[in-house]
Amino acid sequence: MLIRHATINDVPELARIEGASYPATEAASEERIRSRVAVYPDYFWLMEESGSTKGFICGLVSDQEILVDDMFADTSFHNPDGKWLLLFSVVTDPAFRHQKVASRIMEKVLEDTKKRGKTGVILTCKDKLRDFYSRFGFVDEGVSVSTHGGDKWYQMRLVFPR
């Protein structure tokens, strides 16, 4: 098992996994994934094993403390010197679900982000995933301002101890 940062060559496979994991109204297009990898590859982790990409997590860094819908489409929100990592996609290829893929990648994301001196990580998720993220130390902040894809999201935050 290898967790590494994505490259432009990974984009078609990442787009396939994203499309298989989110409804069409929420999934990032191949073009959008390509722009994210081009602008912030160091915040795009993927897990590979035996030549297969099992899943990935990506997001941008900002000083903003609320994940807003415009961030999904506009890479200019990324500020490498920002305090917070804001996550967009936490996805596992359907063929590899229930194998702790997302958990293993999340552990690496948190480790790397803390080492980079960031304040913490912010994400939005559906109701059914709040318990999953709380296992990593994320705190539920209630209903998010995001209505990405026309759905209800909950904002969660993990602040690294100082």
Summary of the structure (lengths in Angstrom):
residues: 162
radius of gyration: 14.4
end to end distance: 30.6
largest distance: 39.8
contacts: 482
relative contact order: 0.16
helix: 39%
strand: 29%
